[in-house]
Amino acid sequence: MEPASSIIRDLGGLTKVAALVGVDIHSVKRWRLAKAKGGTGGFIPRQHVFHLFCHCVESGHVLELEELVFSPEQRAAISALRRKVKQTDEISSSPKPVTNWGK
């Protein structure tokens, strides 16, 4: 389950990630399990996000914070929202007023 599976893979696997955050491998495995099966639903527990992000910065691993905390679906929704806001900003900053008044 995402984003945990990708993060674990990209950071070197279960053993390395477990060592980075100071937990056993079984705890990290649970990040990849559905909540119905006793996992976290693919999410990395909040108390570990900061440590993993700091490790990425220190090691030069390119990782956006959004990749660590949001699912692919959530990231897609954020991207769509950013595009919408950008379009709105472009319209509101255009030199000509946008209006249908007087037509």
C-alpha positions as CSV (number, residue, x, y, z in Angstrom):
1,M,0.0,0.0,0.0
2,E,1.2,3.5,-0.8
3,P,3.0,5.6,0.0
4,A,4.7,3.3,2.5
5,S,5.7,0.6,0.0
6,S,7.5,3.0,-2.3
7,I,9.2,4.8,0.6
8,I,10.4,1.6,2.1
9,R,11.7,0.4,-1.2
10,D,13.3,3.7,-2.1
11,L,15.1,4.0,1.3
12,G,16.7,0.5,1.1
13,G,14.1,-1.9,2.4
14,L,12.5,-3.0,5.7
15,T,15.7,-3.6,7.6
16,K,17.2,-0.2,6.8
17,V,14.0,1.7,7.4
18,A,13.4,-0.1,10.7
19,A,16.9,0.9,11.8
20,L,16.4,4.5,10.7
21,V,13.3,5.0,12.8
22,G,14.3,2.7,15.7
23,V,11.6,0.0,15.5
24,D,11.6,-3.7,14.6
25,I,11.0,-4.9,11.0
26,H,7.5,-6.2,11.8
27,S,6.4,-2.7,12.7
28,V,7.6,-1.4,9.4
29,K,5.9,-4.3,7.6
30,R,2.6,-3.2,9.1
31,W,2.9,0.2,7.3
32,R,2.2,-1.7,4.1
33,L,-0.9,-3.5,5.4
34,A,-4.5,-2.5,5.2
35,K,-6.1,-1.1,8.4
36,A,-8.5,-4.1,8.4
37,K,-5.4,-6.4,8.7
38,G,-3.9,-4.5,11.5
39,G,-1.7,-2.2,9.4
40,T,-1.6,1.6,8.9
41,G,-3.3,1.5,5.5
42,G,-0.1,2.4,3.7
43,F,0.7,5.4,5.7
44,I,3.9,6.0,7.7
45,P,3.1,6.8,11.3
46,R,3.4,10.4,12.1
47,Q,6.1,9.9,14.7
48,H,8.5,8.5,12.0
49,V,7.9,11.0,9.2
50,F,10.3,13.6,10.5
51,H,13.1,11.2,11.0
52,L,12.7,9.7,7.5
53,F,12.5,13.1,5.9
54,C,15.6,14.3,7.7
55,H,17.4,11.1,6.6
56,C,16.4,11.9,3.0
57,V,17.7,15.5,3.3
58,E,21.0,14.3,4.8
59,S,21.6,11.5,2.3
60,G,20.6,13.6,-0.7
61,H,17.7,11.4,-1.5
62,V,15.2,13.5,-3.4
63,L,11.9,13.1,-1.7
64,E,9.1,15.7,-1.3
65,L,7.3,15.7,2.0
66,E,4.1,15.1,0.1
67,E,5.4,11.8,-1.1
68,L,6.0,10.7,2.5
69,V,2.6,11.7,3.9
70,F,0.0,11.5,1.2
71,S,-1.3,8.6,-0.9
72,P,-1.1,8.8,-4.7
73,E,-4.8,9.7,-4.8
74,Q,-4.3,12.6,-2.3
75,R,-1.2,13.8,-4.3
76,A,-3.3,13.8,-7.5
77,A,-6.0,15.8,-5.8
78,I,-3.5,18.3,-4.5
79,S,-2.0,18.7,-8.0
80,A,-5.4,19.3,-9.5
81,L,-6.1,21.9,-6.8
82,R,-2.8,23.6,-7.5
83,R,-3.6,23.7,-11.3
84,K,-7.0,25.2,-10.5
85,V,-5.5,27.9,-8.2
86,K,-2.8,28.7,-10.8
87,Q,-5.5,29.2,-13.5
88,T,-7.5,31.4,-11.1
89,D,-4.3,33.4,-10.3
90,E,-3.5,33.8,-14.0
91,I,-7.0,35.1,-14.7
92,S,-7.1,37.5,-11.8
93,S,-3.7,38.9,-12.7
94,S,-4.4,39.4,-16.4
95,P,-4.1,43.1,-17.5
96,K,-7.7,43.1,-18.9
97,P,-10.6,42.9,-16.5
98,V,-12.5,39.6,-17.0
99,T,-16.1,40.6,-17.1
100,N,-19.2,40.1,-19.2
101,W,-20.8,43.3,-17.9
102,G,-22.2,45.5,-20.7
103,K,-22.5,42.8,-23.3
